[in-house]
Structures are given as structure tokens and as C-alpha cells.
Amino acid sequence: MRRAKDIMGLPVLDIEAGKQLGIAKDFLIDRDWNLQGVLLESKNWFASPRYIGWEDIVSIGTDAVTVKDEQAVRSMDDSGSEWVALLDGGFKLKGLPVITLDGENLGLVEDVYFGDKMDKKIVGYELSDGFISDIKEGRKWLPSPQSATIGEDAVMVPVGCVAQETPSFHEIG
């Protein structure tokens, strides 16, 4: 089990040429909660944002993200998709409240978890009730529900979803 924030800042390497293609900056997520790619840091302010499609990633290791070749890098201008960024951008997932359909606030999205086998589906969310609560009680874990809606101002989840104590990685995976 991997947390998204553990991947941010890793170099993205082309295994064919051994060339660094960029640095992982953020994750791109579609409205069905599938990981679609890794956004790369921009080399300059005027450059079009670039990303690596999830299907082009060979592996995500502890020290680098690897892709087959330089052709894996794509322009966001060419994607034509409405993806949500986890950490950055005009529409980001981090910081959105998670609210049940009956109006219970479960916390704010801090991070997402995905499986080790490079599957696209997000398996759970790390939630925060704020800095003081995080220190006193720790963050919470919400297993990915069957259905959830990423809205403009909140993530809506079914009634009955319960945030639990954040498990250790070996308990999840």
C-alpha cells in the first residue's frame, strides 16, 4: 500500500536512456476515483503542464518513478480530460471535506492510498480533523466507498461510511 505523498518529489526516469524526465509533483484523478497519471513539475512558468499517464509507468519505487521511454511524457493541453489534482491546481482534492449524504462531516482529505500492484483504483483516504486533532488523536482512515462524488466544495460519500483510526501499512495491504 502506498500513500500519494510518498511519491511526490521523486524523479521520473526513462529506463531506456537513463534520463530524468522530471519530478513527480502531483497525482491526476478522474471522477471515478481512478489514478490517471502523475503530473510533473514545470521547468519554467510559461511551459504547458506535462504528465505521465498511469499506463506508461513501469514502476514506482522508493527512490524513483520509472517509465519506458521519453514518449511517456504528455502535455496536459492534449489530454482533453477533466481530472482532479490531489494537491495543486484550480480544482484539488486535498483539503475538501468528506461529507456523508446525511450530512456528517468525516474530515478533510489529506492523502490517498493506492495498491502496490499499480492498479488505478484508490483504496482509501487519509482524513484530518485539523492540526490539533491530528496531534492529539491522529489522522483517520476511510476505506474507499463503493460510490463517492468529487464535488466542487465537498466529497460526498454514502451514509454509513465511518472513518477509522489510521492503520499501519501492513494492516491495509
SENU-105373 format. One record per residue (C-alpha): residue number from 1; residue in three letters; chain; x, y, z. Coordinates in steps of 0.2 Angstrom, whole numbers, plus 5000, padded with zeros to 4 digits. Example, Ala and Ser with C-alpha at 12.3 -4.5 7.8 and 13.67 -1.06 7.14 Angstrom:
SENU-105373
- seq; type; mol; x; y; z
- 1; ALA; A; 5062; 4978; 5039 $
- 2; SER; A; 5068; 4995; 5036 $
***
This chain:
SENU-105373
- seq; type; mol; x; y; z
- 1; MET; A; 5000; 5000; 5000 $
- 2; ARG; A; 5007; 5017; 4995 $
- 3; ARG; A; 5002; 5035; 5000 $
- 4; ALA; A; 5002; 5048; 4986 $
- 5; LYS; A; 5013; 5060; 4996 $
- 6; ASP; A; 5027; 5047; 4997 $
- 7; ILE; A; 5029; 5048; 4978 $
- 8; MET; A; 5029; 5067; 4977 $
- 9; GLY; A; 5046; 5074; 4974 $
- 10; LEU; A; 5053; 5058; 4966 $
- 11; PRO; A; 5062; 5059; 4950 $
- 12; VAL; A; 5054; 5051; 4935 $
- 13; LEU; A; 5067; 5041; 4925 $
- 14; ASP; A; 5067; 5035; 4907 $
- 15; ILE; A; 5073; 5017; 4909 $
- 16; GLU; A; 5078; 5016; 4890 $
- 17; ALA; A; 5090; 5030; 4891 $
- 18; GLY; A; 5093; 5033; 4910 $
- 19; LYS; A; 5087; 5051; 4908 $
- 20; GLN; A; 5077; 5060; 4921 $
- 21; LEU; A; 5062; 5067; 4913 $
- 22; GLY; A; 5055; 5077; 4928 $
- 23; ILE; A; 5050; 5077; 4946 $
- 24; ALA; A; 5033; 5069; 4952 $
- 25; LYS; A; 5023; 5084; 4958 $
- 26; ASP; A; 5005; 5078; 4959 $
- 27; PHE; A; 4993; 5064; 4955 $
- 28; LEU; A; 4979; 5066; 4942 $
- 29; ILE; A; 4962; 5058; 4947 $
- 30; ASP; A; 4947; 5055; 4937 $
- 31; ARG; A; 4929; 5057; 4943 $
- 32; ASP; A; 4928; 5038; 4946 $
- 33; TRP; A; 4942; 5039; 4958 $
- 34; ASN; A; 4955; 5031; 4946 $
- 35; LEU; A; 4973; 5037; 4946 $
- 36; GLN; A; 4976; 5043; 4928 $
- 37; GLY; A; 4993; 5050; 4929 $
- 38; VAL; A; 5007; 5059; 4938 $
- 39; LEU; A; 5009; 5077; 4935 $
- 40; LEU; A; 5027; 5083; 4933 $
- 41; GLU; A; 5035; 5099; 4940 $
- 42; SER; A; 5036; 5113; 4926 $
- 43; LYS; A; 5053; 5118; 4921 $
- 44; ASN; A; 5048; 5136; 4918 $
- 45; TRP; A; 5032; 5147; 4922 $
- 46; PHE; A; 5026; 5148; 4904 $
- 47; ALA; A; 5028; 5129; 4899 $
- 48; SER; A; 5012; 5119; 4897 $
- 49; PRO; A; 5009; 5107; 4911 $
- 50; ARG; A; 5016; 5089; 4907 $
- 51; TYR; A; 5011; 5072; 4914 $
- 52; ILE; A; 5015; 5054; 4913 $
- 53; GLY; A; 4999; 5043; 4910 $
- 54; TRP; A; 4997; 5029; 4923 $
- 55; GLU; A; 4998; 5016; 4910 $
- 56; ASP; A; 5015; 5022; 4905 $
- 57; ILE; A; 5023; 5020; 4922 $
- 58; VAL; A; 5033; 5004; 4923 $
- 59; SER; A; 5036; 5005; 4942 $
- 60; ILE; A; 5035; 5017; 4957 $
- 61; GLY; A; 5050; 5013; 4969 $
- 62; THR; A; 5055; 5021; 4985 $
- 63; ASP; A; 5068; 5032; 4976 $
- 64; ALA; A; 5061; 5035; 4958 $
- 65; VAL; A; 5046; 5033; 4946 $
- 66; THR; A; 5051; 5023; 4930 $
- 67; VAL; A; 5044; 5024; 4913 $
- 68; LYS; A; 5049; 5015; 4897 $
- 69; ASP; A; 5055; 5030; 4887 $
- 70; GLU; A; 5053; 5049; 4884 $
- 71; GLN; A; 5037; 5046; 4874 $
- 72; ALA; A; 5028; 5043; 4890 $
- 73; VAL; A; 5028; 5062; 4894 $
- 74; ARG; A; 5012; 5071; 4888 $
- 75; SER; A; 5006; 5088; 4888 $
- 76; MET; A; 4990; 5092; 4898 $
- 77; ASP; A; 4984; 5103; 4884 $
- 78; ASP; A; 4982; 5086; 4874 $
- 79; SER; A; 4973; 5076; 4887 $
- 80; GLY; A; 4956; 5084; 4885 $
- 81; SER; A; 4951; 5076; 4902 $
- 82; GLU; A; 4943; 5083; 4917 $
- 83; TRP; A; 4955; 5077; 4930 $
- 84; VAL; A; 4957; 5082; 4948 $
- 85; ALA; A; 4974; 5085; 4955 $
- 86; LEU; A; 4977; 5079; 4973 $
- 87; LEU; A; 4987; 5093; 4979 $
- 88; ASP; A; 4988; 5108; 4967 $
- 89; GLY; A; 4979; 5117; 4954 $
- 90; GLY; A; 4962; 5126; 4952 $
- 91; PHE; A; 4952; 5110; 4957 $
- 92; LYS; A; 4961; 5100; 4970 $
- 93; LEU; A; 4956; 5085; 4981 $
- 94; LYS; A; 4967; 5089; 4996 $
- 95; GLY; A; 4958; 5100; 5009 $
- 96; LEU; A; 4940; 5095; 5003 $
- 97; PRO; A; 4928; 5090; 5017 $
- 98; VAL; A; 4921; 5072; 5016 $
- 99; ILE; A; 4903; 5073; 5020 $
- 100; THR; A; 4890; 5058; 5021 $
- 101; LEU; A; 4874; 5060; 5012 $
- 102; ASP; A; 4865; 5063; 5029 $
- 103; GLY; A; 4877; 5077; 5032 $
- 104; GLU; A; 4890; 5070; 5044 $
- 105; ASN; A; 4907; 5078; 5041 $
- 106; LEU; A; 4921; 5064; 5042 $
- 107; GLY; A; 4936; 5076; 5040 $
- 108; LEU; A; 4946; 5084; 5026 $
- 109; VAL; A; 4956; 5074; 5013 $
- 110; GLU; A; 4974; 5074; 5017 $
- 111; ASP; A; 4981; 5060; 5006 $
- 112; VAL; A; 4975; 5045; 4996 $
- 113; TYR; A; 4981; 5027; 4996 $
- 114; PHE; A; 4983; 5015; 4981 $
- 115; GLY; A; 4989; 4997; 4979 $
- 116; ASP; A; 5006; 4991; 4976 $
- 117; LYS; A; 5001; 4982; 4961 $
- 118; MET; A; 4999; 4998; 4950 $
- 119; ASP; A; 4981; 4996; 4949 $
- 120; LYS; A; 4972; 5013; 4946 $
- 121; LYS; A; 4959; 5012; 4959 $
- 122; ILE; A; 4961; 5022; 4975 $
- 123; VAL; A; 4959; 5011; 4990 $
- 124; GLY; A; 4957; 5023; 5004 $
- 125; TYR; A; 4959; 5041; 5010 $
- 126; GLU; A; 4968; 5049; 5025 $
- 127; LEU; A; 4957; 5062; 5033 $
- 128; SER; A; 4961; 5076; 5045 $
- 129; ASP; A; 4951; 5085; 5058 $
- 130; GLY; A; 4964; 5099; 5059 $
- 131; PHE; A; 4981; 5101; 5066 $
- 132; ILE; A; 4977; 5100; 5084 $
- 133; SER; A; 4966; 5085; 5082 $
- 134; ASP; A; 4979; 5076; 5071 $
- 135; ILE; A; 4992; 5078; 5085 $
- 136; LYS; A; 4981; 5073; 5099 $
- 137; GLU; A; 4971; 5059; 5091 $
- 138; GLY; A; 4980; 5056; 5074 $
- 139; ARG; A; 4973; 5056; 5057 $
- 140; LYS; A; 4958; 5044; 5051 $
- 141; TRP; A; 4957; 5032; 5038 $
- 142; LEU; A; 4942; 5030; 5026 $
- 143; PRO; A; 4942; 5014; 5015 $
- 144; SER; A; 4936; 5019; 4998 $
- 145; PRO; A; 4917; 5018; 4997 $
- 146; GLN; A; 4908; 5009; 4983 $
- 147; SER; A; 4902; 5027; 4977 $
- 148; ALA; A; 4908; 5044; 4981 $
- 149; THR; A; 4906; 5060; 4972 $
- 150; ILE; A; 4920; 5073; 4970 $
- 151; GLY; A; 4911; 5090; 4971 $
- 152; GLU; A; 4916; 5107; 4969 $
- 153; ASP; A; 4916; 5110; 4988 $
- 154; ALA; A; 4915; 5093; 4996 $
- 155; VAL; A; 4917; 5074; 4993 $
- 156; MET; A; 4900; 5066; 4996 $
- 157; VAL; A; 4900; 5048; 5002 $
- 158; PRO; A; 4886; 5036; 5006 $
- 159; VAL; A; 4878; 5036; 5023 $
- 160; GLY; A; 4886; 5023; 5035 $
- 161; CYS; A; 4904; 5027; 5029 $
- 162; VAL; A; 4915; 5028; 5045 $
- 163; ALA; A; 4932; 5035; 5047 $
- 164; GLN; A; 4943; 5024; 5057 $
- 165; GLU; A; 4960; 5025; 5066 $
- 166; THR; A; 4973; 5026; 5053 $
- 167; PRO; A; 4980; 5008; 5050 $
- 168; SER; A; 4998; 5004; 5048 $
- 169; PHE; A; 5003; 4999; 5030 $
- 170; HIS; A; 5004; 4981; 5034 $
- 171; GLU; A; 4986; 4981; 5040 $
- 172; ILE; A; 4980; 4988; 5024 $
- 173; GLY; A; 4990; 4979; 5011 $
***
